[in-house]
Amino acid sequence: MTHAPSPLGTPAVRREARDKVTGAARYAAEHTPPGCAYAWPVPATVARGRVTAVHADEVLALPGVLAVLTHENAPRLEEPDDPTLALLQSARVPHRGWYVALVVADTLENAGAAADALRIEYAREEHDVRLTAHHPGLYTPEQANGGHPAVRERGDFDTAFAAAAVRIDATYTMTALHNHPMEPHAATAWWDDGHLTVYDSAQGSRAVQDVLARIFGREKSRVTVVSEHVGGGFGSKGTPRPQPVLAAMAALHTGRPVKLALPRRQLAAVVGHRAPTVQRVRLGAGADGVITALAHEVITHTSTVNEFVEQAAVPARTMYTSPHSRTGHRVAELDVPTPSWMRAPGERPGCTPWSRRWTNSPSPPGWTRWNCGCATNPAPNPTAAGPSAAGTWPSACGRGPGASAGSGAIRVRASAAKGTCCWAPGWLPAPTPSWSVRPPPPRTPPPTART
């Protein structure tokens, strides 16, 4: 057994530890009811279009193949709240990798071989998959992920930025990032007298139960979802994904328990991803090192299936205090998989602009070089913040005397209103007694700026 501190300070037993290290723990794909069949999904190979023919008869003649589900014969589903789960309901192909068929066989090997052999014909359509800063289809959504307003403005950024003593204007391009947890997205499903039972690799079994009950038209009491162990998710298993829906459809169609593990090479197209972004960051500061103007403007993409807007500009509203700011998101609807949650902040570049200034410019006279830091709860008004105790970090920052400042040392100011802190990063004047300052660790600046 392993032990971890409890809130009361006494050791707490991690109950599943021994089962996991000895291999006794059973994950979603390790439950095999009697008569279990195996399913293998077939992704679209075109970027956009429609399915015009599925040659199911060719693979139904192969050894062990029990069924081939397509939009023509799959069970009909009630419309889900998340359109990415409207699987095998129409001939439409909104993006490459969208599931267009499901092969069910007596063994995993036979299912995979039949899925590879299945011939599908398409009517191809023009597609658009490239995000650019000047995409003609860019629009401003109402909200970003988490219910945040897509755009927020305060003061007069343009005037304040033009008047700032120090200005930074930089654009950063981030590629897409994809979830690949150790345990693939998997489910084992069966029906018993109208009751659906699913073992699913999910971070929330209740959410899966709600979705399955809705789309299959069942009372929640007639749907049981078990997610006892999850081998990683990183957010990609935080909402229901295709595997429990497809497994339940196949089990309903064949009358047998069905097991389905999404092949790893298919995950990037069907379980969400962190969308790419083009981010323009403009920062202006006065001679005292306090930020006077801030703009963080993000361009990202979403799909034609379901809108999801990465909230990349939202942290700039709380990282730094500025009386003049503009933060917002614009989105291009492309023929790509739908973005979704992904573990760890997608809100970048964060401190990068100030670090760039630090590494690429000489110090002005009377100024001291400092690296950057990001405040999670800045003082709401710089003029209202009082000094912190000399040589210490405000307690609300979660740091004690001698604590590291993350990427470097920062001027720290306690908020009289909330007891929180504000780190003024970048170029700072030489410290005064009213500020608590911890110098950054020794470092050799790189020869060129990193953009």
TILOMI-641483 format. One line per field, with one value per residue (C-alpha): residue number from 1; residue in three letters; x, y, z. Coordinates in steps of 0.5 Angstrom, whole numbers, plus 500, padded with zeros to 3 digits. Each point is the difference from the previous one (the first is absolute). Layout:
BEGIN
num	[NUM  ...]
residu	[Ala  ...]
u	[X  ...]
v	[Y  ...]
w	[Z  ...]
END
This chain:
BEGIN
num	[1  2  3  4  5  6  7  8  9  10  11  12  13  14  15  16  17  18  19  20  21  22  23  24  25  26  27  28  29  30  31  32  33  34  35  36  37  38  39  40  41  42  43  44  45  46  47  48  49  50  51  52  53  54  55  56  57  58  59  60  61  62  63  64  65  66  67  68  69  70  71  72  73  74  75  76  77  78  79  80  81  82  83  84  85  86  87  88  89  90  91  92  93  94  95  96  97  98  99  100  101  102  103  104  105  106  107  108  109  110  111  112  113  114  115  116  117  118  119  120  121  122  123  124  125  126  127  128  129  130  131  132  133  134  135  136  137  138  139  140  141  142  143  144  145  146  147  148  149  150  151  152  153  154  155  156  157  158  159  160  161  162  163  164  165  166  167  168  169  170  171  172  173  174  175  176  177  178  179  180  181  182  183  184  185  186  187  188  189  190  191  192  193  194  195  196  197  198  199  200  201  202  203  204  205  206  207  208  209  210  211  212  213  214  215  216  217  218  219  220  221  222  223  224  225  226  227  228  229  230  231  232  233  234  235  236  237  238  239  240  241  242  243  244  245  246  247  248  249  250  251  252  253  254  255  256  257  258  259  260  261  262  263  264  265  266  267  268  269  270  271  272  273  274  275  276  277  278  279  280  281  282  283  284  285  286  287  288  289  290  291  292  293  294  295  296  297  298  299  300  301  302  303  304  305  306  307  308  309  310  311  312  313  314  315  316  317  318  319  320  321  322  323  324  325  326  327  328  329  330  331  332  333  334  335  336  337  338  339  340  341  342  343  344  345  346  347  348  349  350  351  352  353  354  355  356  357  358  359  360  361  362  363  364  365  366  367  368  369  370  371  372  373  374  375  376  377  378  379  380  381  382  383  384  385  386  387  388  389  390  391  392  393  394  395  396  397  398  399  400  401  402  403  404  405  406  407  408  409  410  411  412  413  414  415  416  417  418  419  420  421  422  423  424  425  426  427  428  429  430  431  432  433  434  435  436  437  438  439  440  441  442  443  444  445  446  447  448  449  450  451]
residu	[Met  Thr  His  Ala  Pro  Ser  Pro  Leu  Gly  Thr  Pro  Ala  Val  Arg  Arg  Glu  Ala  Arg  Asp  Lys  Val  Thr  Gly  Ala  Ala  Arg  Tyr  Ala  Ala  Glu  His  Thr  Pro  Pro  Gly  Cys  Ala  Tyr  Ala  Trp  Pro  Val  Pro  Ala  Thr  Val  Ala  Arg  Gly  Arg  Val  Thr  Ala  Val  His  Ala  Asp  Glu  Val  Leu  Ala  Leu  Pro  Gly  Val  Leu  Ala  Val  Leu  Thr  His  Glu  Asn  Ala  Pro  Arg  Leu  Glu  Glu  Pro  Asp  Asp  Pro  Thr  Leu  Ala  Leu  Leu  Gln  Ser  Ala  Arg  Val  Pro  His  Arg  Gly  Trp  Tyr  Val  Ala  Leu  Val  Val  Ala  Asp  Thr  Leu  Glu  Asn  Ala  Gly  Ala  Ala  Ala  Asp  Ala  Leu  Arg  Ile  Glu  Tyr  Ala  Arg  Glu  Glu  His  Asp  Val  Arg  Leu  Thr  Ala  His  His  Pro  Gly  Leu  Tyr  Thr  Pro  Glu  Gln  Ala  Asn  Gly  Gly  His  Pro  Ala  Val  Arg  Glu  Arg  Gly  Asp  Phe  Asp  Thr  Ala  Phe  Ala  Ala  Ala  Ala  Val  Arg  Ile  Asp  Ala  Thr  Tyr  Thr  Met  Thr  Ala  Leu  His  Asn  His  Pro  Met  Glu  Pro  His  Ala  Ala  Thr  Ala  Trp  Trp  Asp  Asp  Gly  His  Leu  Thr  Val  Tyr  Asp  Ser  Ala  Gln  Gly  Ser  Arg  Ala  Val  Gln  Asp  Val  Leu  Ala  Arg  Ile  Phe  Gly  Arg  Glu  Lys  Ser  Arg  Val  Thr  Val  Val  Ser  Glu  His  Val  Gly  Gly  Gly  Phe  Gly  Ser  Lys  Gly  Thr  Pro  Arg  Pro  Gln  Pro  Val  Leu  Ala  Ala  Met  Ala  Ala  Leu  His  Thr  Gly  Arg  Pro  Val  Lys  Leu  Ala  Leu  Pro  Arg  Arg  Gln  Leu  Ala  Ala  Val  Val  Gly  His  Arg  Ala  Pro  Thr  Val  Gln  Arg  Val  Arg  Leu  Gly  Ala  Gly  Ala  Asp  Gly  Val  Ile  Thr  Ala  Leu  Ala  His  Glu  Val  Ile  Thr  His  Thr  Ser  Thr  Val  Asn  Glu  Phe  Val  Glu  Gln  Ala  Ala  Val  Pro  Ala  Arg  Thr  Met  Tyr  Thr  Ser  Pro  His  Ser  Arg  Thr  Gly  His  Arg  Val  Ala  Glu  Leu  Asp  Val  Pro  Thr  Pro  Ser  Trp  Met  Arg  Ala  Pro  Gly  Glu  Arg  Pro  Gly  Cys  Thr  Pro  Trp  Ser  Arg  Arg  Trp  Thr  Asn  Ser  Pro  Ser  Pro  Pro  Gly  Trp  Thr  Arg  Trp  Asn  Cys  Gly  Cys  Ala  Thr  Asn  Pro  Ala  Pro  Asn  Pro  Thr  Ala  Ala  Gly  Pro  Ser  Ala  Ala  Gly  Thr  Trp  Pro  Ser  Ala  Cys  Gly  Arg  Gly  Pro  Gly  Ala  Ser  Ala  Gly  Ser  Gly  Ala  Ile  Arg  Val  Arg  Ala  Ser  Ala  Ala  Lys  Gly  Thr  Cys  Cys  Trp  Ala  Pro  Gly  Trp  Leu  Pro  Ala  Pro  Thr  Pro  Ser  Trp  Ser  Val  Arg  Pro  Pro  Pro  Pro  Arg  Thr  Pro  Pro  Pro  Thr  Ala  Arg  Thr]
u	[500  502  499  498  499  493  497  501  507  499  502  494  500  500  495  501  508  501  495  504  507  498  496  493  497  495  500  494  503  502  492  498  493  498  499  504  501  505  499  505  498  501  502  499  506  498  500  493  494  495  500  497  501  502  502  498  499  507  502  494  503  506  501  497  497  493  498  502  496  499  496  495  499  502  495  497  502  497  503  506  502  507  499  507  496  495  504  498  494  501  504  504  507  502  507  506  499  493  497  496  499  501  502  498  504  501  507  504  505  494  496  507  501  493  500  507  496  494  499  497  498  499  498  506  498  505  503  503  505  505  500  503  500  496  495  494  495  503  494  499  497  495  504  507  500  498  495  504  499  503  502  502  502  502  502  504  505  502  502  503  504  502  503  503  508  501  496  500  496  501  496  501  497  499  498  495  501  497  498  503  499  503  493  497  492  497  493  497  492  494  493  495  493  500  506  506  507  506  507  503  507  497  502  492  496  494  501  500  494  496  502  499  493  498  502  498  493  501  498  507  498  501  507  506  507  506  507  503  507  503  507  501  495  503  493  499  495  497  494  497  504  498  502  494  495  502  501  493  498  503  498  493  500  504  496  507  505  505  507  503  507  501  506  506  501  493  500  502  493  495  502  501  507  502  499  506  500  503  501  502  502  502  502  502  503  502  506  499  499  492  496  496  497  499  497  500  496  499  498  499  495  494  496  494  497  500  503  506  504  507  500  507  499  496  506  503  493  503  508  501  497  499  495  500  499  497  500  496  499  498  499  500  495  504  499  504  499  496  505  499  503  507  504  504  499  499  501  507  504  499  507  504  499  504  505  501  501  505  504  501  501  505  498  498  504  498  496  501  499  494  497  493  494  493  495  494  496  503  498  494  503  507  499  496  506  504  507  502  504  508  503  493  495  493  496  495  505  501  508  504  506  506  495  501  497  499  503  504  499  494  498  495  494  495  493  496  493  501  507  502  506  503  506  503  504  505  504  500  503  506  496  497  499  493  500  502  505  504  505  499  505  507  499  503  495  500  503  493  493  496  493]
v	[500  507  506  507  506  501  507  498  498  493  495  497  494  500  495  498  500  492  499  504  498  493  500  498  507  499  506  501  495  495  498  494  497  494  500  507  502  505  507  504  507  502  508  504  501  506  507  502  497  494  493  497  493  495  493  496  494  499  499  497  494  500  495  502  507  501  506  507  506  506  506  496  494  503  501  507  504  506  507  501  506  499  499  496  494  500  494  496  504  503  500  506  501  506  499  494  495  501  493  497  493  495  492  495  493  494  502  507  497  499  506  504  496  501  508  501  496  504  504  507  504  508  506  505  507  506  501  505  498  505  505  507  507  503  494  503  496  503  502  502  495  501  496  497  493  500  505  506  506  500  507  505  507  505  507  503  495  503  507  497  495  506  504  494  501  493  496  493  497  493  494  493  494  494  493  495  495  494  495  493  497  493  497  501  502  493  498  493  500  495  500  496  501  507  502  502  499  503  500  506  504  506  506  501  494  504  504  494  497  506  500  493  500  506  498  493  502  497  502  501  494  496  502  498  503  497  504  497  501  505  499  508  505  507  503  495  496  505  500  494  498  495  493  499  503  495  494  501  501  493  496  503  498  493  498  498  504  504  502  506  504  506  498  505  503  502  504  507  500  498  502  507  504  507  504  504  508  506  505  507  503  507  503  507  502  507  502  497  493  500  497  506  496  493  497  492  498  493  497  492  495  496  495  500  495  503  507  500  506  499  505  502  508  499  499  507  503  498  499  507  506  506  506  499  493  496  493  496  494  499  493  497  494  495  493  497  496  503  503  499  500  498  500  505  508  501  507  502  503  503  503  500  507  502  495  502  507  498  496  504  507  504  503  507  505  499  493  493  494  495  494  499  497  500  501  496  505  507  506  503  507  502  506  496  495  501  498  493  498  501  493  496  498  502  494  500  498  493  502  501  503  498  497  500  504  495  503  505  506  505  506  498  504  498  502  504  498  493  498  497  502  503  498  506  496  502  507  502  506  499  498  504  499  499  494  493  498  493  500  495  494  501  499  502  503  496  504  501  501  494  502]
w	[500  499  505  499  505  502  501  508  499  501  495  495  496  493  499  493  500  501  494  495  502  500  493  504  498  494  495  495  495  505  501  496  501  497  492  500  493  498  496  496  497  493  499  494  495  497  503  498  496  501  500  493  501  505  498  506  496  499  507  503  496  504  506  506  498  503  498  496  503  496  499  496  506  506  506  500  505  504  498  505  503  498  492  500  503  494  498  493  500  493  494  501  501  504  500  499  506  501  501  494  502  505  499  505  501  504  502  500  494  496  501  499  493  498  501  496  494  500  494  500  495  501  496  502  501  501  507  504  506  500  506  498  503  495  498  497  504  507  504  508  504  506  505  500  504  507  499  500  495  494  500  506  500  505  499  494  498  493  504  506  495  496  506  504  501  498  495  498  494  498  497  502  496  503  497  502  506  500  506  500  507  502  500  493  500  501  502  501  499  501  500  505  499  498  505  498  504  497  503  497  501  502  505  502  500  501  494  496  503  498  493  499  503  496  493  501  503  507  507  504  504  494  499  504  499  503  500  506  497  495  497  498  497  500  499  494  504  504  495  497  494  494  503  505  494  495  505  502  493  498  506  498  493  501  506  503  505  496  502  497  501  495  496  502  493  500  507  497  496  505  507  500  499  502  494  497  501  498  505  500  507  501  506  502  507  503  503  507  497  501  494  497  494  498  494  499  493  498  494  500  496  502  496  495  505  507  502  505  502  503  506  498  502  506  505  498  503  507  499  500  502  495  500  492  497  494  500  495  496  492  497  493  499  496  498  506  506  506  505  507  507  501  507  502  497  493  502  497  499  507  502  494  497  506  500  493  502  506  495  494  503  504  507  499  505  507  499  502  496  503  497  499  504  500  506  500  504  499  504  497  500  500  504  505  502  506  501  502  506  498  498  500  495  502  503  495  494  504  501  506  501  496  495  492  496  494  494  504  505  500  503  505  503  504  499  505  498  499  503  494  496  493  497  495  495  495  501  507  503  505  506  506  507  499  495  502  495  499  494  495  500  496  492  494  495  493  494  497  502  500  496]
END
